[in-house]
Amino acid sequence: MTLWKPLVAALAGLMLLPAAQADVKIGISLPLTGPASGLGIPMRNYFQLFPATVAGEKLDITILDDATDPTKGVVNAKRFVTEDKVDILMGSAATPVAIAMADVAAESGTVQFAFSPAALPPGKDAWTFRLPQSTGVMAHAMVEHMKKQGVKSVGFLGYTDAYGESWLKDFSAVAERAGIKVTATERFARSDTSVTGQALKLVSANPDAILIVASGSGAAMPHKAVVERNYKGKIYQTHAAATRDLMRVGGKDVEGAYVVSGPAVIAEQLPDSHPSKKAAIDFVQKYEKAYGAGSRNQFAGHAYDTLVVLEKVIPVALKKAKPGTPEFRAAIRDAMETMGRTVFSHGVMNWTKDDHWGFTNETGVMLSRHFVRRRPARVRAGCMRH
């Protein structure tokens, strides 16, 4: 009898120990090379600042380069869900890649944090949540600014892919309601190194403004092309161009351009009443402490907002299931659909079961690029949010 007592005591002690915890696994596919690398690299930079744990659970994060290639993005996504068994799939910052990855997310029942305004057919985004503002939301801010500038006609010069198509569709609709006409439309591929022909046609059409739809460093080439053809009207760029690459590559040619963005990049200039000011300043301080003054970036801000989401939804999901299970993945999705009003550095988010976009028309701000001789290029506010 005495031999059993130590064994019973040992078993009782084991029963009192907390259950073994499983890491929350996150797989991230970003364009670290290729045309959209100016978007992916700043995001990776902020992910490297993430804490080791959230809600007491260790974050196991793997980041892979998708090279701005949809095929590579799908390969990365399939590896994440089949080999790594991730709880959350993230990416890409390039719209065509994010769209391609969405199929993997849906088939595997894994939440996808899309870092681009990926437009998916109705019902196909059940597992996909967008961190950036939609093209419709940003088109609203841009058109409001154009109205104040007296713009009546716009020429469009944008990518031939899903990002360009989304902007053409949404901007045209918002502009038409405002009495602004898209009078000329030209397209180009992300891999193109020249748009001379398209630029000549647009300049000949002489619209009041030209909207360039491109991303990162790729947004500078078409901008320079229309300027070099002596275009004197206003030039607008989308939130995919709200990076230092536009200034670095474009130089003086992008002086005076208008770029739509989320509020995080002008944190200090936001009014104290702006709900995102505190979060935006926190993002800027953390990012620029690590990467230098003036390094703030629209897409790095989305990475910051990703952590805001994780800190809110992981504790909720843990009450329902353990990481590494289909139940936990479903619980993450449910928590995101019901997390309610959440303040991001880029605005106020409110995802629901029927809305995986979340931002409202009040989110966008317009920035103006000013060239300053012998001083670092910087972005200044051209117009506060509308």
C-alpha positions, 0 to 999 in steps of 0.5 A: 500500500505504501508503494502506491502512495507516492505514485498517487501523489505524483499523478495528482501533482501532474493533474494540477499542472497547467496544460501545455501551451501551443504556439500561435503560428502565423505565415506571412507572404510579402513582396520583398523583391519585385515591383511591390517590394517598396510595400513589403519591406516596410511591413517586414520591418515592423513585423520584426518589432512584434512582441514574442507573445500575445495573451501569454501565447508565443507567436511563431512567425514565418515570413516568405518572399512572394516576389510580387508573383501570384504563383509564388504567393500561392506556393507560400500560402500552401506551404503555410497551411499544409506544412507549417499548419499555421493558425493565421495566413497573412499577405500579400501587400501586392493585390494580385498576389493577395487575391490568389492567396485568398483561394488557399485561405478559403479552401483550408479554413484559415483566416487571411489578413490581406495587406492590399485592397483585394477585391473578391467576388461576393461570398469568396472573402469569408476567410479574408479580411483587408487591413488597407482601405478599399479603393472606393474609400480612398477614391472618395477622399481623392475626389473630394480633394479634386472638387476643391481643386476645380478638377473636371476631367481626369486621365487614368494611367494604371496597372493592367492587373486587379489593382488597376482595374479596381481603381478604375472601376471605383474611381470612375463611379465616385468621380461621375457622381461628383461631376468629374469625367474620366476622359482618357484611359491608358494601362501598363503592366507592373513589369513595364519599364516605359510608358512613353506611348501612354503618356503622350496620349494622356498629355495630348488629351490634356485633362485637368488631372491625371490619376496614376495607379501603381505601387512603390517605386513602380509609381515613379516611372509613369509619373516622370513620364507624364512630367517629361512630356510637359504635362502641367496639370495636377497628378494624383497617386494612390495609397500604394504609392504612399512610400519613400520609394516614390520620393526617392525614385521620382525626385523633383519630378514628383514635386506637388503630386497628391497622394492619398493615404491612411492617417498614420503617416501624418500622425503629428498633424492629425487634430487631437479629436481624431480617433487614430491620433494616439495610435498613429503617433505610437506607430510612428515613434516605434517605427522611426526609433528602429528605422530612422526619422522619416521612415514612416510608411503606409504599409508599415502602419498596416503591420502595426494595426495587425498587432492591434487585431491580434491582441484583441482577437487571440484572447477571445479565440483562446476561450474556445479552442487551442492553437493548431486546431480548425476550431481555433482558426474558426474562432479567430474569424468569429472574433474578428467579425465581432470585435466591434469598433477598433481604433487603428493607426489608419482609422477606425475599423469595424469588420462584421460578418457581412463586411470584411473591409471595415473602413468608412469614407472618412478614413483617407487623407491627401498628402502633397509631396514637396521637393526640398533642396539639400534636405531629406525628402518628406511628405506633408499634409496637403489636405486633411481628411474629408 
